[in-house]
C-alpha cells in the first residue's frame, strides 16, 4: 500500500448533515479501458500556462504497483519548488505512501490519505485562487488557504512513478464538489470548456509519446523523457460505470480518516443514513472493509415514497491497529456505482490538551507519524491566536515536528502530546486521538469562555470547543491535560482556574463514565517565562484537594529547560512521564510505583531549640533524595538555594533526605513561620532562572514546589526519643561551612561516645573517627585535604541514633 498526502491545502471534513443535492449527468461507457504504464524511468512533460492566482483542477486515476521511492504523479515545476500529486513514504510504514502538494517539507494540508497498492484510486486537486482542495474517490480529504510565490510552466506526469495512470485531466478552472463526484466514474466526452489536457487512453495503443493524443483543448504536445521516447499503453480495467448517478442526501456519513471513541466492549459504531431520491435502482449497498479486505456487504431494496427512499446502515469497528473503510453504492441490474466513501476509520481513545506554549511546542525533526495517531483541525498561526476558519474540519495524522511554526499547524498535537500518542499506539496497540487547543503567551483569563457565544472563533475557548464539537468527540474525552500558568501571578490563580473548570464542566460533558473515568491532569509549572511564581505553583498544588479525579504532574527535575521552554529532551521527558501516568490510569500498567510527585504534608521544627526543620510528604517513600549539587551558568548551585524561610534565602545550612522525610539544618535557633521550596524565578542574588538541585522521589520524579507552608512547633517523636533526660533527643548536629571548611556543630544534653564516618557515594568508608561528645555545644572541623573530590556523606552515630549529611568536596 501507499500512503497518500496533499501539500498545498487546508482540511475540511464531513460531519452532521451532508447533502449531495445535485442534478447528476449521464456517464459514458468506459470503452476498452487502458492506462499509461510507468516504470520509474519514463516521464511525460508538457508546457502549462498558469500564474500564482490561477484556478485549476488536476484529476487522475492512479494504480501504484510499488512504494518506498518518492515520485510525482502530476507535478508543476521541480520537486523542490513545485507542487502537485507526489507519492512518498515520508516517515510512514513502507507499505504506505503520501501525496503531497507543494514544495514544502510537509503538505500544507498536513493530512495524508492512504493509497493502496494494485488498486485504482481517484485523486483530485482543486485550486480556487488561494484555496486548495484535495479529494480521494470523490470525497473531500483536506483544504487550506495558501498562495504560492510562482507556478512553473513545466508540468510533469509520472516522474519516478511505478504503476499506471489513466483519465488524466487538467482543467483551467476549479471544479465543484458535485462535478468531481459526477465524473469520477465516467469519461468526459470532448470538447469541454476549460478542459486543457485529457489523456483518457481508452482508444490509444502502445505507441510513442507523440502519438498519445490530448483529448482536451490543447496543452502543447507531450514530450517523453528518460525512456527513449516510448511509453506503454496497457489494459487498465478501470472502474468506470455507464450508469446515471442518483440524487443522494446523506445525513450521517463518516469523514475521511475519522476517529471514533471506543465503548466498553472495545468497539465503535459507524452510522450511515440518508435518502435516495432517484427511482430505478435495484438496491443500495453498504460495504465495510478492514485493511482493504471486505468484511461485510449489506443491501437494501429502496422503496420510494413521495420520491424519497430513506436508508440506514451501521457497522462496528474494533479499537485495534486496523483501518476501516465504509462505502455506499447503488446497483442497477449488473452495474454498481459507488456513491460515497469514508476511508481509513479507526476506533480508540481521545484526549484533549489545553494551556499555553509549553502545552503545544513542537520539536523540529520529531517526524514520527503513524496511521493510528490522529488529530482534527488546525492550530491557527501566531501561536494559535488567529481566528479559526470554520471550514477547517478535516482529520489527519498527528504531528509535532514544527514544519509550519513552533506552535501551530494542521493536526498539531505538540511534542509531548505526540510522545503520548506514540507510547499508547506502540505499547498497547490502541489508536489515539489528541486535539490540542493550547495558545501561546496567554494568561488563564485569555482561556475563558465568551458567555454570549461559547463557540466564538476569535477566542481561545471558542476555537477549541468548536473543534471538539465538530470532531464528534466532545463528550468522549478520556482526559484533559492542562499546562498553563507561566503568564500568571499569585495564589489568586486558584480561583481563576476554578472559573475555567466550571465552564469546562458545562460545555465539555462526559458520556463515557461506564467505559472509563475522566481525569484532569494539571501540570505544576516551574520558574521561568515572566510569571508562574511560587503563588501560582502553590495554587496548582492545592487544586486536586478541591477537584475530584485530578492528578498533578510535576515539571521540576526535568532537564533540558531553556528558562521558559524546553529542548527536545525536556519535552520528551514530559511526554514519557505523562505517558507512564496515563498508562497506569487507563491501560492497566503494573509499573505504577512512585509515579506521582512528592507532595508536602507538613513542616515543623525538628527539635526543641528550633535548629532543624522536618518536612514530611503525603506519599511514603524511603527513596526520597536530593539531586547533586552542580555548577550551572558558572556558579555552584546547592539544594539549600531552593529553600526560603519567611521569604528569605540563605538561612539553611544543609538538607538531608532520610526515611522519606527532609531534615533542614538551620544556621541557628530561629522563629520562622513559613517555608517555601523553590524561589519565584531566579537563584538567590542572581538573574539565572532556577534549575535545581531538586528534591526527587525514588523514581526521579521531582517533588511539587510549595510556597509559604506554615511551620509547626516541635513535637517529640516518642518512638525514637531514646532515654535522654526530659524525653528530648540524645544530641543534635548540623553541618555548616565555617571559613570555607565543613564543620560539625553538635549540641548534647549529656556526655556520650559516638563515631564519625565519612563515606563516598557507593558506600565505601573513607574515614572513621571516634568521638567523645560533651555536654553542651561543640564544633568539629573536617579536614578536606585527604578526602577525595566529589559528593561525600558524613555520618555521626551514637546512643542509638545516626545523623547523615551530604556535601561536595571541591
ABEGO torsion letter per residue (X at the ends): XBBBBBABBBBBBBBEBBBBBBBBBBBBBAEAGBBBBBAGABBBBBBBBBBAABBBBBBBBBBBABBGBBBBABBBEBAAABBEBBBBAGGBBAABBBBBBEBBABBAAGBBBBBBBGBBBBBBBBBBEABBBBBBGGBBABBBBBBBABBBABBBBGBGBBEBBBGBBBBABBBBAAAAAAAAABBBBOBBBGBABBBAGAABBBBBAAABBBABAGBBBBBBBGAGGBBBBBBAGBBBBBBBBBBBBBABBBBBGBBBBBBAAGBBBBBBBEBBABBGBABBBBBBBBGGBBABBBBBBBBBBGGBBBBBBBBBBBBBBBBBBBBBBBBBEABBBBABBBBGBBBEBBBBBBEBAAAABBBBGBABBBAABBBBEBBBBGGGABBBBAABBBBBBBBAAGAABAABEBGBAEAAAAAAAAAAAAAAGBBBBBBBABBBGBBAAAABBBAABAABAABAAAAAAAAAAAAGAAAABABBBBBBGAABBEAAAAAAAAAAAAAAAAABBBAAAAABBBBBBBBBBBBEEABGBAAAAAAAAAAAAABBGBBBBBABGBBGBAGABBBAAAAAAAAAAAAAAAAAAAAGBABABGABBBBBABBBBABAAGABBBBBBABBBAABBBBBBBBBGGBBBBAAAABBBGGBBGABABBBBBGGBBBBBBABBBABABBBBEBAABBBGBABBBAOBBBBBAAGBBBBBBBGBBBBBBBBBAAAAEABBGGBBABBBBBBBBGGBBBBBBBBABBBBBBBBBBBAAGBBABBBBBBBBBEBBBBBBBAAABBBEBBBBBBBEGGBBBBBBBBBX
